Amino acid sequence: MNVYTRSLVLTIFIFLIGVMIGVLIDNVRISEIKKGLGESEIIWEDTRLLNIYIGKLGGDECESAFEENLAYNDRIYRYGSEIEKEIEATTFTPEVEQEWRKYVLLQFQFWLNSIELKEKCNFDYSNVVHLSKRKDLTNEEGIENELQSAILLDLKERCGRGMMLIPLTADVDLESINLVLRQHAIMKFPAVIIDEEHVFQGLTPAEDLEKHIKC
């Protein structure tokens, strides 16, 4: 081989080694996520049973069911944060995105639990759903979503147990999420739904949201 051919072969070889290392690293990450997903599936079943129990409970059990629903939300929120870190770090395989869709469904179940618990036990907290997109965002859309997240997190910190914050990703191709978008005619993101009734589309300041949040 002449020197140019050897250089080309060496470059291709180094490139392929790099790709293989990248895939290996991603597979390790996915293995860790799947290990966590085993736990999330247990949580899913746990909250499904919690939802059934809420539908059957009497007034004496309301407070304990409320506490369990909050504990479930804390676990899911922390777990979703870990998956999001992995999504940002992973570039070679779409499998992690599938795990995110499962997380979105877990959050959706928390919303359903909160609705039923509120109706069953006459609690006066506010359900606040934050809908956002993850894919093909413009710089402006990305900034607006970060600002909306910060506004809602600040409200949650101030309201505490008076506000259930439910983050949902809109562009995950799930029929349950698509139904929510159609039902509320949501076309622009970020969007906020308060108590299944008040809908805000686009970046919404805290003062507009506070008018409808009971905390």
C-alpha positions as CSV (number, residue, x, y, z in Angstrom):
1,M,0.0,0.0,0.0
2,N,1.1,3.6,-0.6
3,V,1.1,6.1,2.2
4,Y,-2.3,7.5,1.3
5,T,-4.0,4.1,1.3
6,R,-2.5,3.2,4.6
7,S,-3.7,6.5,6.1
8,L,-7.2,5.9,4.7
9,V,-7.3,2.4,6.2
10,L,-6.0,3.7,9.5
11,T,-8.6,6.5,9.6
12,I,-11.5,4.1,8.9
13,F,-10.2,1.7,11.5
14,I,-10.0,4.4,14.2
15,F,-13.4,5.7,13.2
16,L,-15.0,2.2,13.5
17,I,-13.3,1.7,16.9
18,G,-14.7,5.0,18.0
19,V,-18.2,4.0,16.9
20,M,-17.9,0.6,18.7
21,I,-16.8,2.3,21.9
22,G,-19.7,4.7,21.6
23,V,-22.2,1.9,21.1
24,L,-20.8,0.0,24.0
25,I,-21.1,3.0,26.3
26,D,-24.7,3.6,25.2
27,N,-25.5,-0.1,25.8
28,V,-24.1,0.2,29.3
29,R,-26.3,3.2,29.9
30,I,-29.4,1.5,28.5
31,S,-28.7,-1.6,30.7
32,E,-28.7,0.7,33.7
33,I,-31.9,2.4,32.6
34,K,-33.6,-1.0,32.0
35,K,-32.6,-2.0,35.5
36,G,-34.3,1.1,36.8
37,L,-37.3,0.5,34.5
38,G,-37.8,-2.8,36.3
39,E,-38.4,-0.7,39.4
40,S,-40.6,1.7,37.5
41,E,-42.8,-1.1,36.3
42,I,-43.3,-2.1,39.9
43,I,-44.1,1.5,40.7
44,W,-46.6,1.5,37.8
45,E,-48.3,-1.6,39.2
46,D,-48.2,0.0,42.6
47,T,-49.9,3.1,41.4
48,R,-52.5,1.2,39.4
49,L,-53.5,-0.6,42.5
50,L,-53.4,2.7,44.4
51,N,-55.8,4.1,41.8
52,I,-58.2,1.2,42.3
53,Y,-58.0,1.6,46.0
54,I,-58.7,5.3,45.8
55,G,-61.9,4.4,43.9
56,K,-63.0,2.2,46.7
57,L,-61.9,4.0,49.8
58,G,-64.0,5.8,52.4
59,G,-63.3,9.1,54.1
60,D,-61.1,7.7,56.8
61,E,-58.5,6.5,54.3
62,C,-58.3,9.8,52.3
63,E,-55.3,11.3,54.0
64,S,-53.2,8.2,53.8
65,A,-54.0,7.7,50.1
66,F,-53.1,11.4,49.6
67,E,-49.7,10.8,51.2
68,E,-49.0,7.7,49.2
69,N,-49.9,9.5,45.9
70,L,-47.4,12.3,46.9
71,A,-44.7,9.7,47.6
72,Y,-45.3,8.1,44.3
73,N,-45.0,11.4,42.5
74,D,-41.7,12.1,44.2
75,R,-40.3,8.8,43.1
76,I,-41.4,9.2,39.6
77,Y,-40.1,12.8,39.4
78,R,-36.6,11.7,40.5
79,Y,-36.6,8.8,38.2
80,G,-37.6,10.9,35.2
81,S,-34.7,13.3,36.0
82,E,-32.3,10.4,35.8
83,I,-33.8,9.2,32.4
84,E,-33.5,12.7,31.0
85,K,-29.8,12.8,31.9
86,E,-29.3,9.6,30.0
87,I,-31.2,10.9,27.0
88,E,-29.0,13.9,26.8
89,A,-25.9,11.7,27.1
90,T,-27.0,9.0,24.6
91,T,-26.5,9.6,20.8
92,F,-26.3,6.2,19.2
93,T,-29.6,4.4,19.9
94,P,-33.2,5.5,20.2
95,E,-34.0,2.9,22.9
96,V,-33.7,5.4,25.7
97,E,-36.5,7.5,24.1
98,Q,-38.8,4.5,24.5
99,E,-38.0,4.4,28.2
100,W,-39.0,8.1,28.4
101,R,-42.4,7.3,26.9
102,K,-43.0,4.9,29.7
103,Y,-42.1,7.6,32.2
104,V,-44.6,9.9,30.5
105,L,-47.3,7.2,31.1
106,L,-46.3,7.0,34.7
107,Q,-46.8,10.7,35.1
108,F,-50.2,10.5,33.3
109,Q,-51.3,7.8,35.8
110,F,-50.3,10.2,38.6
111,W,-52.6,12.8,37.1
112,L,-55.5,10.3,36.9
113,N,-54.8,9.4,40.6
114,S,-54.8,13.0,41.6
115,I,-58.1,13.7,39.8
116,E,-59.9,10.8,41.3
117,L,-58.5,11.4,44.8
118,K,-59.6,15.0,44.6
119,E,-63.1,14.1,43.6
120,K,-63.4,11.3,46.0
121,C,-62.1,13.1,49.1
122,N,-63.0,16.7,48.3
123,F,-59.4,17.9,48.5
124,D,-58.9,21.5,47.3
125,Y,-55.4,21.2,45.7
126,S,-54.9,22.2,42.0
127,N,-53.8,19.8,39.3
128,V,-51.4,21.6,37.0
129,V,-50.3,19.9,33.9
130,H,-47.3,21.2,32.0
131,L,-47.3,20.0,28.3
132,S,-44.1,20.5,26.3
133,K,-42.3,19.2,23.2
134,R,-38.9,17.6,23.1
135,K,-38.2,17.2,19.4
136,D,-37.4,19.6,16.6
137,L,-37.5,22.6,18.9
138,T,-36.5,26.1,17.7
139,N,-34.2,28.1,20.0
140,E,-37.1,30.2,21.0
141,E,-39.3,27.2,21.8
142,G,-36.6,25.7,23.9
143,I,-36.1,28.9,25.9
144,E,-39.9,29.3,26.4
145,N,-40.2,25.8,27.7
146,E,-37.3,26.3,30.1
147,L,-38.9,29.5,31.3
148,Q,-42.3,27.8,31.7
149,S,-40.7,25.0,33.7
150,A,-39.0,27.5,36.0
151,I,-42.3,29.4,36.6
152,L,-44.2,26.2,37.4
153,L,-41.4,24.9,39.7
154,D,-41.4,28.2,41.6
155,L,-45.2,28.0,42.0
156,K,-45.0,24.4,43.1
157,E,-42.4,25.4,45.7
158,R,-44.6,28.2,47.0
159,C,-47.8,26.1,46.9
160,G,-46.4,22.9,48.2
161,R,-49.2,20.3,48.7
162,G,-51.7,22.8,47.3
163,M,-50.5,22.1,43.8
164,M,-49.9,18.8,42.0
165,L,-47.4,19.5,39.1
166,I,-47.6,17.0,36.3
167,P,-45.1,17.3,33.5
168,L,-46.1,15.6,30.2
169,T,-44.3,15.4,26.9
170,A,-46.6,16.1,24.1
171,D,-44.7,14.6,21.1
172,V,-44.3,11.0,22.2
173,D,-46.9,9.4,20.0
174,L,-49.1,8.2,22.8
175,E,-52.9,8.0,22.2
176,S,-53.6,9.1,25.8
177,I,-51.6,12.3,25.3
178,N,-53.0,12.9,21.9
179,L,-56.5,12.7,23.3
180,V,-55.7,15.4,25.8
181,L,-54.3,17.6,23.1
182,R,-57.4,17.1,21.0
183,Q,-59.8,17.5,23.9
184,H,-58.3,20.9,24.9
185,A,-57.5,22.0,21.3
186,I,-53.9,22.5,22.2
187,M,-51.8,23.7,19.2
188,K,-49.0,25.7,20.8
189,F,-46.4,24.7,23.4
190,P,-45.6,25.0,26.2
191,A,-49.1,24.6,27.4
192,V,-50.6,24.5,30.9
193,I,-53.9,22.8,32.0
194,I,-55.2,23.8,35.4
195,D,-57.8,21.5,37.1
196,E,-58.7,20.0,33.7
197,E,-60.5,23.2,32.8
198,H,-58.3,26.3,32.4
199,V,-56.0,26.0,29.4
200,F,-53.0,28.3,28.5
201,Q,-51.0,28.0,25.3
202,G,-47.6,29.4,24.8
203,L,-45.4,30.9,27.5
204,T,-47.7,32.0,30.4
205,P,-46.5,34.3,33.2
206,A,-47.0,33.3,36.8
207,E,-49.6,36.0,37.6
208,D,-51.9,34.6,35.0
209,L,-51.6,31.0,36.3
210,E,-51.9,32.1,40.0
211,K,-55.5,33.3,39.4
212,H,-56.6,29.7,38.9
213,I,-54.3,27.8,41.3
214,K,-55.7,27.2,44.8
215,C,-52.7,27.4,47.2
